[in-house]
């Protein structure tokens, strides 16, 4: 199932930019618990997470290939 734009935004904010759930909740105008749930559908399956610092630091390959995300992340 394809994630919604809100789920993708929550996932990118958490995984690519390492924002805390509270900040994601504020950006998406929702509660912190809901922000946590929004991130989960976009989470990669175990074993496919990027290496290093808990998988954070670089956006997942799928996010880097998205033109909008690429414009936010830069080269």
N, C-alpha and C positions, 0 to 999 in steps of 0.2 A: 504494500500500500504506500502510495506516495505521500510524504509529509505535507501538511498545509504550509502556506507562507509563514504563519505565526510560529509553527513548530520549527521550521527551518531557521527563522530569525533567532529564536531562543537557542537552538543548537549552535549556530555560528557564534552568537554572543558568548556562550559558555565555553565551547571547545576551541574556537580560534582566538578569542580575545580574553578568555579566562575571567569574564565578569562574574561576580557573585550573584547568586540567585535573587537576592534582594534588589540589585540593580536591574537585572533582567525583568523582574516583576514591575518595577517602576516604568521602564521603557515600554513594556507591553501593556501597561495599565491593567495589571492583574495581581493576584495574591502570590506570595512567595511559594506556597505549596503548589499552586497551579503552574508556576514557572518551572518548578522541578519536573512536573509531569509533562510539560510541553517539550522539555529537552529529551526525555526518554525515547519517544518514538523515532527521533532522528539519530539516536545513538548507534554506533556501529556494533556489530555482533562481536562477542569476545574473540580475541585473537586477531582481529583486523584493526585494532587501535594503533595509531602511529606510535613509534618508539620514542623514548625519552620522556622526562618529566610528566609521567602520567598520561602521555599521549597528547599533551598540549604543546603549544609553541608554533606549530604550523597547522594550517587548516587541512582537513582531510582532502584527499585527491578529488573527491566528488565536489566538495565546496570550492576548491581552487579552479575547477573547470567551469563553474558557473560564472558567466560574464559579470553579473552584478557583484558577486562576492569578490571576484578577482579585482574589480575596480576599487573595492574597499580595502583589500589587503595589499594591493600593489604587487610588484614583481617578486 
